[in-house]
């Protein structure tokens, strides 16, 4: 399989550069890179009231974390899972989180 390199930017850098208002809700569906996105949005999500994050229930994206690995990381960022698997898509599903701050 060919490998491609792409330049990426964090959500924090984009929000800062463009002076964007901080969001109340963020929906993340990035096929296994959810934790990477959240880590790159650490400052932005501090004021975010809610997150909706698609998490994998079964391994289908190589190297992606599964639900049981992702939940403690997201909770460690200050969020509480209040809507576990509210949208079941089979191999993955959407989880709702509330900011505990």
C-alpha positions in Angstrom: 0.0 0.0 0.0 1.5 3.4 -0.9 2.2 5.9 1.9 1.4 9.6 1.6 2.6 12.4 3.8 0.3 15.3 4.4 0.8 18.5 6.4 -1.8 18.8 9.1 -2.6 21.5 11.6 -4.2 21.3 15.0 -7.6 22.7 15.7 -6.0 24.9 18.4 -3.6 26.5 15.9 -6.5 27.2 13.4 -8.7 28.7 16.1 -5.8 30.9 17.3 -4.6 32.0 13.9 -8.0 33.0 12.7 -9.4 34.4 16.0 -12.4 32.0 15.8 -14.9 31.9 18.6 -14.7 28.9 20.9 -17.3 26.3 20.0 -20.0 25.0 22.4 -20.2 21.6 20.7 -17.6 19.7 18.7 -18.4 16.5 16.6 -15.5 14.3 15.8 -15.7 11.5 13.2 -12.2 10.9 11.8 -12.0 7.1 11.3 -9.7 6.3 14.3 -7.8 9.5 14.8 -10.2 10.9 17.4 -7.7 11.0 20.2 -5.1 12.7 18.0 -7.6 15.4 17.1 -8.7 16.0 20.7 -5.0 16.3 21.8 -4.5 18.9 19.1 -7.6 20.7 20.4 -6.7 20.7 24.1 -7.1 24.5 24.5 -10.2 24.7 22.3 -12.1 22.0 24.1 -11.6 23.5 27.6 -14.6 25.8 27.0 -16.6 23.4 24.9 -19.7 22.2 26.8 -20.3 19.0 24.7 -18.4 16.6 22.6 -19.8 14.0 20.2 -17.1 11.5 19.3 -17.3 8.5 17.1 -15.4 5.6 18.7 -14.6 2.2 17.4 -16.1 -0.9 18.9 -14.1 -3.3 16.8 -10.7 -2.9 15.2 -11.1 -1.9 11.5 -8.6 1.0 11.3 -5.1 -0.1 12.0 -3.6 1.5 15.0 -6.9 3.2 16.1 -7.9 2.9 19.7 -11.0 1.1 20.7 -13.8 2.4 22.9 -12.4 0.9 26.1 -9.0 2.6 25.4 -10.5 6.0 24.3 -13.0 6.6 27.1 -10.4 7.0 29.9 -8.3 9.4 27.7 -11.4 11.6 27.0 -12.5 11.4 30.6 -8.9 12.5 31.6 -9.4 15.6 29.5 -12.2 16.6 31.8 -15.2 15.1 30.0 -17.9 12.7 31.3 -19.6 10.3 29.0 -23.3 11.0 29.4 -24.6 9.4 26.3 -22.8 6.1 25.7 -23.3 4.7 22.2 -26.4 6.9 21.5 -25.9 6.2 17.7 -24.8 2.6 17.0 -23.3 2.3 13.5 -22.2 -1.4 14.0 -18.3 -1.3 14.1 -18.4 2.2 15.7 -20.8 4.5 17.3 -21.3 8.1 18.6 -20.7 8.8 22.2 -21.8 12.0 23.9 -19.6 13.8 26.5 -20.3 16.7 28.9 -17.5 19.0 30.1 -17.1 18.6 33.9 -15.6 22.0 34.4 
